[in-house]
């Protein structure tokens, strides 16, 4: 299964190239944040609660 690549809503770069400050769009945690399909970063707890998927989980 291919990995989907998402772009940051702020800088429009892929997660690997994004240099923005990374924190969860909901709770503002900076622990285990990942970029999701909507272009924002979310922590693992918020991703699980809201069923958001990262590129390698879609």
CNS distance restraints for C-alpha pairs under 8 A (distance, minus, plus):
assign (resid   2 and name CA) (resid  56 and name CA) 7.94 0.50 0.50
assign (resid   3 and name CA) (resid  55 and name CA) 5.61 0.50 0.50
assign (resid   3 and name CA) (resid  56 and name CA) 4.96 0.50 0.50
assign (resid   3 and name CA) (resid  57 and name CA) 7.82 0.50 0.50
assign (resid   3 and name CA) (resid  58 and name CA) 7.64 0.50 0.50
assign (resid   4 and name CA) (resid  55 and name CA) 4.49 0.50 0.50
assign (resid   4 and name CA) (resid  56 and name CA) 6.43 0.50 0.50
assign (resid   4 and name CA) (resid  58 and name CA) 7.16 0.50 0.50
assign (resid   5 and name CA) (resid  14 and name CA) 6.63 0.50 0.50
assign (resid   5 and name CA) (resid  15 and name CA) 7.71 0.50 0.50
assign (resid   5 and name CA) (resid  55 and name CA) 5.61 0.50 0.50
assign (resid   6 and name CA) (resid  14 and name CA) 5.84 0.50 0.50
assign (resid   6 and name CA) (resid  15 and name CA) 6.75 0.50 0.50
assign (resid   6 and name CA) (resid  35 and name CA) 6.86 0.50 0.50
assign (resid   6 and name CA) (resid  36 and name CA) 6.57 0.50 0.50
assign (resid   6 and name CA) (resid  37 and name CA) 5.72 0.50 0.50
assign (resid   6 and name CA) (resid  38 and name CA) 7.92 0.50 0.50
assign (resid   6 and name CA) (resid  39 and name CA) 6.40 0.50 0.50
assign (resid   6 and name CA) (resid  55 and name CA) 6.56 0.50 0.50
assign (resid   7 and name CA) (resid  11 and name CA) 7.97 0.50 0.50
assign (resid   7 and name CA) (resid  12 and name CA) 5.13 0.50 0.50
assign (resid   7 and name CA) (resid  13 and name CA) 5.11 0.50 0.50
assign (resid   7 and name CA) (resid  14 and name CA) 4.50 0.50 0.50
assign (resid   7 and name CA) (resid  15 and name CA) 6.37 0.50 0.50
assign (resid   7 and name CA) (resid  35 and name CA) 7.71 0.50 0.50
assign (resid   7 and name CA) (resid  37 and name CA) 7.85 0.50 0.50
assign (resid   7 and name CA) (resid  39 and name CA) 5.47 0.50 0.50
assign (resid   8 and name CA) (resid  12 and name CA) 4.75 0.50 0.50
assign (resid   8 and name CA) (resid  13 and name CA) 5.51 0.50 0.50
assign (resid   8 and name CA) (resid  14 and name CA) 6.29 0.50 0.50
assign (resid   8 and name CA) (resid  15 and name CA) 6.67 0.50 0.50
assign (resid   8 and name CA) (resid  18 and name CA) 6.90 0.50 0.50
assign (resid   8 and name CA) (resid  35 and name CA) 7.02 0.50 0.50
assign (resid   8 and name CA) (resid  39 and name CA) 4.51 0.50 0.50
assign (resid   8 and name CA) (resid  40 and name CA) 6.13 0.50 0.50
assign (resid   9 and name CA) (resid  38 and name CA) 7.52 0.50 0.50
assign (resid   9 and name CA) (resid  39 and name CA) 4.53 0.50 0.50
assign (resid   9 and name CA) (resid  40 and name CA) 6.13 0.50 0.50
assign (resid  10 and name CA) (resid  20 and name CA) 7.67 0.50 0.50
assign (resid  10 and name CA) (resid  39 and name CA) 7.97 0.50 0.50
assign (resid  11 and name CA) (resid  18 and name CA) 6.92 0.50 0.50
assign (resid  11 and name CA) (resid  20 and name CA) 7.26 0.50 0.50
assign (resid  12 and name CA) (resid  18 and name CA) 7.88 0.50 0.50
assign (resid  13 and name CA) (resid  17 and name CA) 5.80 0.50 0.50
assign (resid  13 and name CA) (resid  18 and name CA) 5.22 0.50 0.50
assign (resid  14 and name CA) (resid  18 and name CA) 5.93 0.50 0.50
assign (resid  15 and name CA) (resid  34 and name CA) 7.94 0.50 0.50
assign (resid  15 and name CA) (resid  35 and name CA) 6.30 0.50 0.50
assign (resid  22 and name CA) (resid  30 and name CA) 6.27 0.50 0.50
assign (resid  22 and name CA) (resid  33 and name CA) 6.85 0.50 0.50
assign (resid  22 and name CA) (resid  41 and name CA) 6.56 0.50 0.50
assign (resid  23 and name CA) (resid  28 and name CA) 5.21 0.50 0.50
assign (resid  23 and name CA) (resid  29 and name CA) 5.39 0.50 0.50
assign (resid  23 and name CA) (resid  30 and name CA) 4.33 0.50 0.50
assign (resid  23 and name CA) (resid  31 and name CA) 7.56 0.50 0.50
assign (resid  23 and name CA) (resid  33 and name CA) 6.20 0.50 0.50
assign (resid  23 and name CA) (resid  41 and name CA) 6.11 0.50 0.50
assign (resid  23 and name CA) (resid  42 and name CA) 6.79 0.50 0.50
assign (resid  23 and name CA) (resid  43 and name CA) 7.42 0.50 0.50
assign (resid  24 and name CA) (resid  28 and name CA) 4.46 0.50 0.50
assign (resid  24 and name CA) (resid  29 and name CA) 5.22 0.50 0.50
assign (resid  24 and name CA) (resid  30 and name CA) 6.26 0.50 0.50
assign (resid  24 and name CA) (resid  33 and name CA) 6.16 0.50 0.50
assign (resid  24 and name CA) (resid  40 and name CA) 7.78 0.50 0.50
assign (resid  24 and name CA) (resid  41 and name CA) 5.17 0.50 0.50
assign (resid  24 and name CA) (resid  42 and name CA) 4.05 0.50 0.50
assign (resid  24 and name CA) (resid  43 and name CA) 5.28 0.50 0.50
assign (resid  24 and name CA) (resid  46 and name CA) 7.88 0.50 0.50
assign (resid  25 and name CA) (resid  40 and name CA) 6.54 0.50 0.50
assign (resid  25 and name CA) (resid  41 and name CA) 5.96 0.50 0.50
assign (resid  25 and name CA) (resid  42 and name CA) 5.81 0.50 0.50
assign (resid  26 and name CA) (resid  42 and name CA) 7.07 0.50 0.50
assign (resid  26 and name CA) (resid  46 and name CA) 7.20 0.50 0.50
assign (resid  27 and name CA) (resid  46 and name CA) 7.72 0.50 0.50
assign (resid  29 and name CA) (resid  33 and name CA) 7.69 0.50 0.50
assign (resid  29 and name CA) (resid  43 and name CA) 6.58 0.50 0.50
assign (resid  30 and name CA) (resid  43 and name CA) 7.07 0.50 0.50
assign (resid  31 and name CA) (resid  43 and name CA) 6.24 0.50 0.50
assign (resid  32 and name CA) (resid  43 and name CA) 5.38 0.50 0.50
assign (resid  32 and name CA) (resid  44 and name CA) 6.05 0.50 0.50
assign (resid  33 and name CA) (resid  41 and name CA) 5.78 0.50 0.50
assign (resid  33 and name CA) (resid  42 and name CA) 5.03 0.50 0.50
assign (resid  33 and name CA) (resid  43 and name CA) 4.11 0.50 0.50
assign (resid  33 and name CA) (resid  44 and name CA) 6.47 0.50 0.50
assign (resid  34 and name CA) (resid  41 and name CA) 5.13 0.50 0.50
assign (resid  34 and name CA) (resid  42 and name CA) 5.64 0.50 0.50
assign (resid  34 and name CA) (resid  43 and name CA) 6.48 0.50 0.50
assign (resid  34 and name CA) (resid  44 and name CA) 7.78 0.50 0.50
assign (resid  34 and name CA) (resid  54 and name CA) 6.60 0.50 0.50
assign (resid  35 and name CA) (resid  39 and name CA) 6.20 0.50 0.50
assign (resid  35 and name CA) (resid  40 and name CA) 5.55 0.50 0.50
assign (resid  35 and name CA) (resid  41 and name CA) 4.37 0.50 0.50
assign (resid  35 and name CA) (resid  42 and name CA) 6.60 0.50 0.50
assign (resid  35 and name CA) (resid  54 and name CA) 6.16 0.50 0.50
assign (resid  35 and name CA) (resid  55 and name CA) 7.76 0.50 0.50
assign (resid  36 and name CA) (resid  40 and name CA) 5.85 0.50 0.50
assign (resid  36 and name CA) (resid  41 and name CA) 6.15 0.50 0.50
assign (resid  36 and name CA) (resid  42 and name CA) 7.19 0.50 0.50
assign (resid  36 and name CA) (resid  52 and name CA) 6.63 0.50 0.50
assign (resid  36 and name CA) (resid  53 and name CA) 5.90 0.50 0.50
assign (resid  36 and name CA) (resid  54 and name CA) 4.78 0.50 0.50
assign (resid  36 and name CA) (resid  55 and name CA) 6.75 0.50 0.50
assign (resid  37 and name CA) (resid  52 and name CA) 7.81 0.50 0.50
assign (resid  37 and name CA) (resid  53 and name CA) 7.09 0.50 0.50
assign (resid  37 and name CA) (resid  54 and name CA) 6.85 0.50 0.50
assign (resid  37 and name CA) (resid  55 and name CA) 7.32 0.50 0.50
assign (resid  42 and name CA) (resid  46 and name CA) 6.13 0.50 0.50
assign (resid  42 and name CA) (resid  47 and name CA) 5.92 0.50 0.50
assign (resid  43 and name CA) (resid  47 and name CA) 6.09 0.50 0.50
assign (resid  44 and name CA) (resid  48 and name CA) 6.11 0.50 0.50
assign (resid  45 and name CA) (resid  49 and name CA) 6.16 0.50 0.50
assign (resid  46 and name CA) (resid  50 and name CA) 5.99 0.50 0.50
assign (resid  46 and name CA) (resid  52 and name CA) 7.98 0.50 0.50
assign (resid  47 and name CA) (resid  51 and name CA) 5.50 0.50 0.50
assign (resid  47 and name CA) (resid  52 and name CA) 4.68 0.50 0.50
assign (resid  47 and name CA) (resid  53 and name CA) 6.78 0.50 0.50
assign (resid  48 and name CA) (resid  52 and name CA) 6.57 0.50 0.50
assign (resid  53 and name CA) (resid  57 and name CA) 5.56 0.50 0.50
assign (resid  53 and name CA) (resid  58 and name CA) 5.76 0.50 0.50
assign (resid  54 and name CA) (resid  58 and name CA) 6.40 0.50 0.50
